[in-house]
Amino acid sequence: MPSPLDPEAAPLSLPVMAVRGLAVGLCAGGVVGLLRLSHDRAASRLALWLDGWREALWIVPLWFAVLVALALILRRIVRETPLISGSGIPQTELALAGRLSFTWWRVLLAKFMGSWLALFGGLALGREGPSIQMGGAVGAGFHAFWHPSQSEAKPCLAGSPYLTGGAVAGLAAAFGAPIAGVLFAFEEMKCRRTPPLIAVSCAAALGAHVMVRAVFGMGRILPFADFPAPALSSYWIVALEGVVFGFLGVGYNRTLLWLHDTEARQTLVPDRWRALPPLVCAGIIALFVPQVIGGGESLIISVGEHGVALGTLAMLLVLKYLFAQYSTVAAIPGGLLMPILCLGALWGRAWAELPVAALAAHGLSDPDAAQSYVLFGMAGYFAATVRAPLTGIMLVMEMSGAYACLPGSLLAGLVACRVANALRCPPVYDSLKARIRF
C-alpha cells in the first residue's frame, strides 16, 4: 500500500483515510477508556479504604509501604522507557516532527502502567497527556501495519496522519471532547491543515468519542450545563479576568520550570528514589486533605457548584498549586492539563468570591452569574499556560456543556493568551520539549 508520506506515491482517497482514522480512534478510545475505567474504580475503593485510617491506624504504615513500592516500580519503568516521562505531549510532538522515533507497543504498555500507578499513588496528575501519548502510540502501530516497508523497530513518524489521529483520539477520549481534540492537532501540535489529515483527525476523534460513550458509558465530565452567562454589561469584568489570568498562567509556567530544573540538579535523593518524595507528599495529603490529590475533576465540580469559604479556598488553592507542580518532577508519567484546569477553576472561584462579589454589591456585576467565572478561569488559565486558546475554550465547553458561557470563555481565553504572549513566556509544552535530551 503506498504511503501518504512518500511524495511519489498515489494519495489515498479521503473516504479511505477517514475509515483508517476511525479505526485508529476506536482503538485509541478503547485504551483510554480502559485507563479511565480501571483508575476510577480503583481510586474510589482506595478512597473508601483510606477514609477509615483514624479508626484503624494500621492503614497508615501499610499505605506508605505501598507508596515506597510504587516509587521503586515507577522509577524502574521510566528508566527502561525514558520517553514515557512527564505528560508525553512533547515527545509526541517531537515524533511527529521526525526528531525522535519509538517502539509503539513498548511506549503504549509502559505509559499505561506508569500513568496508572502514578494516579493510583494520589499524585496531582491528569490522564490527558498520557492519553495523548498512548493514542499517538496506537496511531504509530497502525502506521507500521499499513506501511510495512517502514515498520522497522523504530520507524520515522514524521508527518504521520495516524500518529496525529491517535493523539487527537487520546485527548477526545480523555476529556470527552472530540472538537477540542481536533483543534489540539492544529493549534498545539501545529499540524498542516491538509484534507487527508483533517479527515483522519475528525474520524479519529469521532471514533474515540463513540468508544468512551457507547462502550464505556462515560458522559460529560462536569455537570455545569445550566451555568448562566453574565450580562453583556459585565463583560469588561471578564476581559479583566483574562488579563489577570494571563499573568497567573505565566507565573505557573515559570515556577514549574524552576521546580523541574531545581529537582533535576539535586543530589540528596538517589536516582532510584526520585519518585518517593512526591509520593510521600501524596500520602500525607490523602490522609488530611484528600480533595487535593488526583487530577482535580471532583474539586472542579465542588467549587463550581458550591460557594467556598475564603479561608478554605485559599488553603485549597495553595496546596493544589504546590502539589500539582511537585507531582510533575522526577520524570513521573502524568499529565498537566487537568491540574491546570483545576487551578483555573480555583482561581476563577476566587475571582467570583472577591472582585465579582464586591462589584455585585455595588450593582456593577450580575450576582446570578458568579459560577460562570469558574469556567472563564479554566479557559483563561489554560490559554495562558498552554497557549492554545481555541483548544482550551472548546475543551471547557465540551467538558461542561455550558455553551451559554462560550462568548465569555472566548473573551477570557483570547485576552489571557495575548497577555501571556506579551510577557514573552514560552508555552509550557514548548519549554518542556526543549528540556528533552535525545
C-alpha positions in Angstrom: 0.0 0.0 0.0 1.6 3.3 -0.9 2.5 5.6 1.9 1.0 9.1 2.1 4.4 10.2 3.4 6.0 9.2 0.1 5.8 12.1 -2.4 5.9 9.8 -5.3 3.0 7.6 -4.0 -0.5 8.0 -5.2 -2.6 9.6 -2.5 -5.3 7.7 -0.8 -8.9 8.9 -1.2 -10.4 10.9 1.6 -13.0 8.1 2.5 -10.2 5.6 2.8 -8.3 8.0 5.1 -11.4 8.6 7.1 -12.0 4.9 7.6 -8.4 4.4 8.7 -8.8 7.4 11.1 -11.9 5.8 12.5 -10.1 2.6 13.2 -7.3 4.5 15.0 -9.9 6.4 17.0 -11.8 3.3 18.1 -8.7 1.5 19.3 -7.2 4.6 21.0 -10.5 5.3 22.6 -10.6 1.7 23.9 -7.2 2.1 25.5 -8.0 5.4 27.1 -11.5 4.2 28.2 -9.8 1.2 29.9 -7.4 3.6 31.7 -10.2 5.8 32.9 -12.5 3.0 34.0 -9.9 1.0 35.8 -8.4 4.0 37.6 -11.8 5.4 38.6 -12.8 2.1 40.2 -9.5 1.6 41.9 -9.5 5.3 43.2 -13.0 5.1 44.6 -12.2 1.9 46.5 -8.9 3.3 47.7 -10.6 6.5 49.0 -13.1 4.4 51.0 -10.2 2.4 52.5 -8.1 5.4 53.4 -11.2 7.2 54.9 -11.1 4.9 57.9 -7.5 5.4 58.9 -8.3 7.2 62.1 -10.3 4.2 63.3 -7.7 1.7 62.0 -4.2 3.3 62.3 -2.5 0.2 60.8 -3.7 1.6 57.4 -1.2 4.4 57.6 2.1 2.4 57.7 0.6 -0.1 55.2 -0.3 2.7 52.7 3.2 4.3 53.0 4.8 0.9 52.4 2.7 0.7 49.2 3.9 4.2 48.2 7.5 3.1 48.7 6.9 0.1 46.4 5.2 2.4 43.8 8.2 4.8 43.9 10.6 1.9 43.0 8.4 0.5 40.3 7.7 3.9 38.7 11.4 4.7 38.6 12.3 1.4 37.0 9.6 1.8 34.3 10.8 5.3 33.5 14.5 4.2 33.3 13.6 1.4 31.0 11.4 3.5 28.7 12.5 7.2 29.2 10.1 8.5 26.6 7.1 8.0 28.8 8.3 10.6 31.4 6.0 13.5 32.1 2.9 14.1 30.1 4.1 12.6 26.9 2.8 15.5 24.7 6.3 17.0 24.0 7.5 13.5 23.0 4.6 13.0 20.7 5.2 16.4 19.0 8.9 15.6 18.6 8.0 12.2 17.0 5.6 14.0 14.6 8.3 16.4 13.6 10.6 13.5 12.9 13.1 14.3 15.7 12.6 11.1 17.6 11.3 7.6 17.0 9.9 4.9 19.3 8.7 1.4 19.5 5.0 1.9 19.7 4.0 -1.1 21.8 6.7 -0.5 24.3 5.6 3.1 24.8 2.0 2.1 25.0 2.4 -0.5 27.7 4.9 1.4 29.7 2.8 4.6 29.6 -0.4 2.8 30.6 1.3 1.1 33.6 3.3 4.1 34.7 0.4 6.6 34.5 -1.9 4.2 36.2 0.5 3.7 39.1 1.2 7.4 39.5 -2.5 8.2 39.5 -3.2 5.4 42.0 -0.5 6.8 44.3 -2.6 10.0 44.6 -0.3 12.4 42.6 -1.9 15.5 41.3 -1.6 14.5 37.7 -4.0 14.2 34.8 -4.8 11.3 32.5 -4.9 13.6 29.4 -1.2 13.9 28.5 -0.7 10.1 28.9 -3.9 9.5 26.9 -2.5 11.7 24.0 0.8 9.8 24.1 -0.9 6.4 24.2 -3.2 7.4 21.4 -0.2 8.5 19.4 1.4 5.1 20.1 -1.7 3.4 18.8 -1.6 5.5 15.7 2.1 4.6 15.3 1.1 1.0 15.5 -1.4 1.4 12.7 1.2 3.4 10.7 3.5 0.4 10.9 0.7 -2.0 10.0 -0.4 0.0 6.9 3.2 0.7 5.8 5.2 -2.5 6.5 8.1 -1.2 4.4 8.7 1.4 7.2 7.9 -1.0 10.1 11.4 -1.4 11.4 11.8 -1.3 15.2 11.6 2.5 15.3 10.0 3.9 12.1 10.2 7.5 11.2 6.8 9.0 12.0 7.4 12.5 10.6 4.1 13.9 9.5 2.2 10.6 10.0 -1.5 11.3 9.9 -2.1 8.2 12.0 0.1 9.4 14.8 -1.8 12.7 14.7 -5.1 10.9 14.6 -4.2 8.8 17.6 -3.1 11.8 19.6 -6.4 13.5 18.7 -8.3 10.4 19.7 -6.5 10.3 23.0 -7.5 13.8 24.0 -11.0 13.3 22.8 -11.4 10.1 24.8 -9.8 11.5 28.0 -12.0 14.6 28.2 -15.0 13.5 26.1 -14.2 16.5 23.9 -13.8 15.5 20.2 -13.8 19.0 18.8 -11.1 20.1 21.2 -9.1 17.0 20.2 -9.2 18.1 16.5 -8.3 21.7 17.5 -5.4 20.4 19.6 -3.8 18.8 16.5 -3.8 22.1 14.5 -3.3 24.6 17.3 -0.9 23.0 19.8 0.8 20.3 17.6 0.8 22.8 14.7 0.0 20.2 12.0 -0.6 21.3 8.4 -4.3 21.6 7.6 -4.5 19.2 4.7 -7.7 17.5 3.6 -6.3 13.9 4.4 -5.1 15.0 7.8 -8.4 16.7 8.6 -10.3 13.6 7.5 -8.2 11.3 9.7 -8.3 13.6 12.7 -12.0 14.2 12.6 -12.8 10.5 12.1 -10.4 9.5 14.9 -12.0 12.0 17.3 -15.4 10.6 16.4 -14.3 7.0 16.9 -12.8 7.7 20.3 -15.9 9.6 21.4 -18.2 6.8 20.3 -16.0 4.3 22.1 -15.9 6.0 25.5 -19.6 7.0 25.4 -21.2 3.9 23.9 -18.9 1.1 25.1 -17.6 2.5 28.4 -20.7 4.6 29.2 -18.7 7.8 30.1 -20.6 11.0 29.7 -19.8 14.7 30.3 -17.1 15.2 33.0 -18.5 18.5 34.5 -22.3 18.9 35.3 -22.2 22.7 34.5 -24.6 22.8 31.6 -27.0 25.1 33.3 -24.4 27.8 34.3 -25.8 31.2 33.2 -23.8 33.7 31.2 -23.2 37.2 32.7 -24.9 40.2 31.2 -23.2 41.9 28.4 -22.6 44.9 30.6 -20.4 42.7 32.8 -18.0 41.6 30.0 -15.5 44.2 31.0 -15.0 42.1 34.2 -14.5 39.0 32.1 -11.8 40.8 30.0 -10.1 42.0 33.2 -10.2 38.4 34.4 -8.4 37.4 31.2 -5.7 40.0 31.9 -5.1 38.8 35.4 -5.1 35.1 34.4 -2.6 35.8 31.7 -0.2 36.9 34.5 -1.2 33.9 36.6 -0.5 31.5 33.8 2.9 32.9 33.1 3.6 32.5 36.9 2.6 28.9 36.7 4.9 28.2 33.7 7.9 29.8 35.3 7.6 28.2 38.7 7.0 24.8 37.1 10.2 25.0 35.1 12.2 26.4 38.0 11.0 23.4 40.1 11.9 20.9 37.4 15.4 22.4 37.0 15.9 22.5 40.7 14.8 18.9 41.2 17.0 17.7 38.3 20.1 19.3 39.9 19.5 18.0 43.4 21.9 15.2 44.7 20.3 14.5 48.1 17.9 11.9 46.9 19.4 8.9 44.9 18.1 8.4 41.4 16.2 5.2 42.2 14.2 7.0 44.9 13.5 10.2 43.0 9.8 9.4 42.8 9.5 8.8 46.5 9.3 12.4 47.9 6.3 13.4 45.7 4.5 10.1 46.6 5.2 10.7 50.3 3.6 14.1 50.0 0.7 12.5 48.2 0.3 10.0 51.1 0.2 12.8 53.7 -2.2 14.9 51.7 -4.5 11.9 51.0 -5.0 11.4 54.8 -5.7 15.1 55.7 -6.9 16.9 52.6 -8.0 14.3 50.1 -9.7 16.9 47.9 -6.2 18.0 46.6 -5.0 14.6 45.3 -5.6 13.4 41.8 -6.2 15.5 38.7 -8.9 17.6 40.2 -12.2 16.7 38.5 -14.1 16.4 41.8 -12.6 19.6 43.1 -13.7 21.5 40.0 -17.2 20.2 40.5 -17.2 21.2 44.2 -16.0 24.8 43.7 -18.2 25.2 40.6 -21.4 24.1 42.2 -21.0 25.4 45.7 -19.7 28.5 47.3 -16.4 28.1 49.3 -15.3 30.0 52.4 -12.4 32.2 51.5 -10.1 30.6 54.1 -10.8 27.1 52.7 -10.5 28.3 49.2 -7.1 29.9 49.9 -5.9 26.7 51.5 -7.1 24.5 48.6 -5.5 26.9 46.1 -2.1 27.0 47.7 -2.0 23.2 48.3 -3.2 22.3 44.8 -0.8 24.8 43.2 2.3 23.5 45.1 1.3 19.8 45.0 0.3 19.8 41.3 3.7 21.2 40.3 5.7 19.0 42.7 3.9 15.9 41.3 5.4 16.5 37.9 9.1 16.2 39.0 11.3 13.2 38.8 10.1 12.3 35.3 6.9 10.7 36.7 4.4 9.8 34.0 1.3 12.0 34.2 -0.4 14.9 32.6 -0.6 18.6 33.2 -3.9 19.5 31.6 -6.5 18.5 34.2 -4.4 20.1 37.1 -4.1 23.3 35.0 -7.9 23.3 34.5 -8.4 22.6 38.2 -6.2 25.5 39.2 -8.0 27.7 36.7 -11.3 26.7 38.4 -9.9 27.6 41.8 -8.6 30.9 40.7 -11.9 31.5 38.9 -13.9 30.8 42.1 -11.6 33.2 44.0 -12.3 35.8 41.3 -16.0 35.3 41.8 -15.8 35.5 45.6 -13.7 38.6 45.7 -13.8 41.2 42.9 -17.1 40.0 41.3 -18.8 39.8 44.6 -17.6 43.3 45.6 -18.8 44.7 42.3 -22.1 43.0 42.6 -22.6 44.6 46.0 -22.4 48.0 44.2 -24.7 46.9 41.3 -21.8 46.7 38.8 -21.9 42.9 38.3 -24.5 40.2 37.9 -24.5 38.1 41.1 -26.5 35.3 39.5 -23.7 34.5 37.0 -20.9 34.2 39.5 -20.4 30.5 38.6 -19.6 31.3 35.1 -16.3 32.9 36.2 -15.1 29.4 37.2 -15.4 28.4 33.5 -13.8 31.6 32.4 -10.9 31.0 34.8 -10.4 27.5 33.4 -10.4 28.8 29.8 -8.1 31.7 30.6 -5.6 29.7 32.7 -5.4 27.0 30.1 -4.8 29.6 27.3 -2.1 31.4 29.2 -0.1 28.3 30.2 -0.6 26.0 27.1 -1.0 28.9 24.6 -3.7 27.1 22.7 -6.7 29.3 23.4 -9.2 27.8 21.0 -8.4 24.3 22.2 -8.8 25.3 25.8 -12.1 27.2 25.2 -13.7 24.3 23.3 -12.4 21.9 25.9 -14.1 23.7 28.7 -17.3 24.0 26.7 -17.4 20.3 25.8 -16.5 19.2 29.3 -19.2 21.3 30.9 -21.9 21.7 28.3 -22.2 25.4 29.4 -22.4 26.7 25.8 -24.2 29.9 27.0 -20.8 30.8 28.5 -18.9 30.4 25.2 -18.7 34.2 24.4 -17.2 34.9 27.8 -14.8 32.0 27.6 -13.6 33.2 24.2 -13.0 36.7 25.6 -11.2 35.5 28.7 -9.1 32.9 26.8 -8.0 35.2 24.0 -7.1 38.0 26.3 -5.2 35.7 28.7 -3.3 34.3 25.7 -2.5 37.8 24.4 -1.2 38.9 27.8 1.0 35.8 28.2 2.5 36.3 24.7 3.2 39.9 25.5 5.1 38.8 28.6 7.3 36.7 26.3 6.9 33.5 28.3 7.0 30.4 26.1 4.1 27.9 26.2 4.6 25.2 28.8 5.0 22.3 26.4 7.5 24.2 24.3 9.6 24.7 27.3 9.3 21.1 28.4 10.1 20.0 24.9 13.4 21.9 24.9 14.5 20.1 28.0 14.2 16.6 26.5 17.6 15.0 25.9 17.8 12.5 23.0 
